[in-house]
Amino acid sequence: MEIDKLRFDYPEEPKILSLLAAYGMYASKYTLGLEFYKMLLAKDERSFDGNLGIANAYRAVGDDMKTYEYL
């Protein structure tokens, strides 16, 4: 899959981490999305996509209190 090649070629690129996290969410692999959002926020804690995405991921896995930390 092309996304795996991008992850291999650019493992630390925030745009790729964001793409992988969004893929995890759209594929209903919420814990995968959550992990990539954590990696993205470790690189850029002010990332709008990262903060909104991780809030959505925490909501999807049922951790509502954690959701509010990122909104």
C-alpha positions in Angstrom: 0.0 0.0 0.0 1.3 3.5 -0.9 0.7 4.9 2.6 3.1 2.3 4.0 5.8 3.4 1.6 5.3 7.0 2.7 5.6 5.9 6.3 8.8 4.1 5.6 10.3 7.0 3.5 9.2 9.8 5.9 8.8 8.3 9.4 9.0 11.6 11.2 7.1 13.9 8.8 4.1 15.4 10.6 2.0 15.5 7.4 2.5 11.7 7.0 1.7 11.1 10.7 -1.5 13.1 10.3 -2.4 11.1 7.1 -1.8 7.8 8.9 -3.9 8.9 11.9 -6.8 10.0 9.7 -6.6 6.6 7.9 -6.8 4.8 11.2 -9.9 6.8 12.1 -11.6 6.3 8.7 -10.9 2.6 8.8 -12.4 2.3 12.3 -9.0 1.4 13.7 -9.3 4.0 16.5 -6.4 2.8 18.6 -4.1 3.0 15.5 -5.4 6.6 14.8 -4.8 7.4 18.5 -1.2 6.2 18.4 -0.4 8.3 15.3 -2.1 11.4 16.7 0.1 11.0 19.8 3.2 10.8 17.6 2.1 13.9 15.7 1.5 15.9 18.9 4.9 14.8 20.2 6.3 16.6 17.1 4.0 19.6 17.2 1.9 20.0 20.3 0.0 22.9 18.8 -1.1 21.0 15.7 -4.8 21.7 15.0 -5.3 18.4 13.2 -3.4 16.6 15.9 -5.5 18.1 18.8 -8.8 17.7 17.1 -8.0 14.3 15.8 -6.8 12.9 19.1 -10.0 14.3 20.8 -12.0 12.4 18.2 -9.9 9.3 18.7 -10.4 9.3 22.4 -14.1 9.8 21.9 -14.2 6.8 19.5 -12.5 4.5 22.1 -14.9 5.7 24.8 -12.5 7.9 26.9 -14.6 11.0 27.1 -12.7 12.6 29.9 -9.5 12.4 27.9 -11.3 14.0 24.9 -11.9 17.2 26.8 -8.1 17.6 27.4 -7.6 18.3 23.7 -10.5 20.5 22.9 
